Amino acid sequence: MTDLQAELQAAADEMVATPAETGLQVAVHRYGRVIADVAAGVANPRTGEHVTPGTLFYAASAGKGVTTSLAHVLAERGDLRYDMRLADVWPEFAARGKERTTVRHVLLHTAGLPGLPRQTTIDQLCDWDHMCAVLADAEPWWEPGTRFGYHALTFGFLLGETLRRATGRTVTELLREVLTAPSASRMRCASPSHPRCCPGWPVRRPARSSPSRRKARRWTAPSRLRYAMSPASATTPACSPPTSPRWAP
């Protein structure tokens, strides 16, 4: 065992021995070669099954980095401008004081739309057109560009729909053309019932720091809600609730 492998394994074991983590993996690649591959803890607290290097974890917000990279490449090519208003290509988005919201605001998580309506369901969250219509009609929680708030569940819709409107191509098509060509590889997500999948995690409620009149507009998903991506569509991935018994409660 290399020094790096031993150090990372010790750190991972220490983390899962505390409430900080239940199970985790760490892999280090250098010049295309794996120099450390660590697994620790359990993949499913209910069954006690251990995490292995082959256990699948949901990438979740890692997809934001891929989509953001796509936006940067399009901006470099001149197909997109950071200060372009979303309403210039997405007219419906200008509603309720959002007419000055720019691509830069979205990329910096300052667009003022960090959450979703309280009554949003998983089925609705998996309906691209519905969610884009909801966001287009939404009132921002603050004036775009004046505050920061992590747009956990809205970022993909805001940036993805803007890119689609600006280029006439879906994010999947743009990924193939701009980032993954000529291999034409694409992002694929495992079903939550896949036997290698680690259980999901709770979606935390947003902090209630806004004026009381805005509280009703906040999305407060059930604390035990899980969601995962499913490769149901080649162009617009859909979400599906976990059905495998390996998913922890």
JOGIGI-V774207 format. One record per residue. N is the residue number from 1. RES is the residue in one letter. SS is DSSP state (H for helix, E for strand, C for the rest). OMEGA is omega as a letter, one per 30 degrees, with the letter a starting at -180 (none if undefined). Layout:
BEGIN
N;RES;SS;OMEGA / N;RES;SS;OMEGA
END
This chain:
BEGIN
1;M;C;a / 2;T;C;l / 3;D;H;a / 4;L;H;l / 5;Q;H;a / 6;A;H;a / 7;E;H;a / 8;L;H;l / 9;Q;H;l / 10;A;H;l / 11;A;H;l / 12;A;H;l / 13;D;H;l / 14;E;H;a / 15;M;H;a / 16;V;H;l / 17;A;C;l / 18;T;C;l / 19;P;C;a / 20;A;C;a / 21;E;C;l / 22;T;C;l / 23;G;E;a / 24;L;E;l / 25;Q;E;l / 26;V;E;l / 27;A;E;l / 28;V;E;l / 29;H;E;l / 30;R;E;a / 31;Y;C;l / 32;G;C;a / 33;R;E;l / 34;V;E;a / 35;I;E;l / 36;A;E;a / 37;D;E;a / 38;V;E;l / 39;A;E;a / 40;A;E;l / 41;G;E;a / 42;V;E;l / 43;A;E;a / 44;N;E;a / 45;P;C;a / 46;R;C;a / 47;T;C;a / 48;G;C;a / 49;E;E;a / 50;H;E;l / 51;V;C;l / 52;T;C;l / 53;P;C;a / 54;G;C;l / 55;T;C;l / 56;L;E;l / 57;F;C;l / 58;Y;C;a / 59;A;C;l / 60;A;C;a / 61;S;C;l / 62;A;H;l / 63;G;H;l / 64;K;H;l / 65;G;H;l / 66;V;H;a / 67;T;H;l / 68;T;H;l / 69;S;H;l / 70;L;H;l / 71;A;H;l / 72;H;H;l / 73;V;H;l / 74;L;H;l / 75;A;H;l / 76;E;H;l / 77;R;H;a / 78;G;C;l / 79;D;C;a / 80;L;C;l / 81;R;C;a / 82;Y;C;a / 83;D;C;l / 84;M;C;l / 85;R;E;l / 86;L;H;a / 87;A;H;l / 88;D;H;l / 89;V;H;a / 90;W;C;a / 91;P;H;a / 92;E;H;a / 93;F;H;a / 94;A;H;a / 95;A;H;l / 96;R;H;l / 97;G;H;a / 98;K;C;a / 99;E;C;a / 100;R;C;l / 101;T;C;a / 102;T;E;l / 103;V;H;l / 104;R;H;l / 105;H;H;a / 106;V;H;a / 107;L;H;a / 108;L;C;a / 109;H;C;l / 110;T;C;a / 111;A;C;l / 112;G;C;l / 113;L;C;a / 114;P;C;a / 115;G;C;a / 116;L;C;l / 117;P;C;a / 118;R;C;a / 119;Q;C;a / 120;T;C;l / 121;T;C;l / 122;I;H;l / 123;D;H;l / 124;Q;H;l / 125;L;H;a / 126;C;C;l / 127;D;C;a / 128;W;H;a / 129;D;H;l / 130;H;H;a / 131;M;H;l / 132;C;H;l / 133;A;H;l / 134;V;H;a / 135;L;H;l / 136;A;H;a / 137;D;H;a / 138;A;C;l / 139;E;C;a / 140;P;C;l / 141;W;C;l / 142;W;C;l / 143;E;C;a / 144;P;C;l / 145;G;C;a / 146;T;C;a / 147;R;C;l / 148;F;C;l / 149;G;C;a / 150;Y;C;a / 151;H;C;a / 152;A;C;a / 153;L;C;a / 154;T;C;a / 155;F;H;a / 156;G;H;l / 157;F;H;a / 158;L;H;a / 159;L;H;a / 160;G;H;a / 161;E;H;l / 162;T;H;l / 163;L;H;l / 164;R;H;l / 165;R;H;a / 166;A;H;a / 167;T;H;a / 168;G;C;a / 169;R;C;a / 170;T;C;l / 171;V;H;l / 172;T;H;l / 173;E;H;l / 174;L;H;l / 175;L;H;l / 176;R;H;a / 177;E;H;a / 178;V;H;a / 179;L;H;a / 180;T;H;l / 181;A;C;g / 182;P;C;a / 183;S;C;l / 184;A;C;l / 185;S;C;a / 186;R;C;l / 187;M;C;l / 188;R;C;a / 189;C;C;a / 190;A;C;l / 191;S;C;l / 192;P;C;l / 193;S;C;l / 194;H;C;a / 195;P;C;l / 196;R;C;a / 197;C;E;l / 198;C;C;l / 199;P;C;l / 200;G;C;a / 201;W;C;l / 202;P;C;l / 203;V;C;a / 204;R;C;l / 205;R;C;l / 206;P;C;l / 207;A;C;a / 208;R;C;a / 209;S;C;a / 210;S;C;l / 211;P;C;a / 212;S;H;a / 213;R;H;l / 214;R;H;a / 215;K;H;a / 216;A;C;a / 217;R;C;a / 218;R;C;l / 219;W;C;a / 220;T;C;a / 221;A;C;l / 222;P;C;a / 223;S;C;a / 224;R;C;a / 225;L;C;l / 226;R;C;l / 227;Y;C;a / 228;A;E;a / 229;M;E;l / 230;S;E;a / 231;P;C;a / 232;A;C;a / 233;S;C;a / 234;A;C;a / 235;T;C;l / 236;T;C;a / 237;P;C;l / 238;A;E;l / 239;C;E;l / 240;S;E;a / 241;P;C;l / 242;P;C;l / 243;T;C;a / 244;S;C;l / 245;P;C;a / 246;R;C;l / 247;W;C;l / 248;A;C;l / 249;P;C;none
END
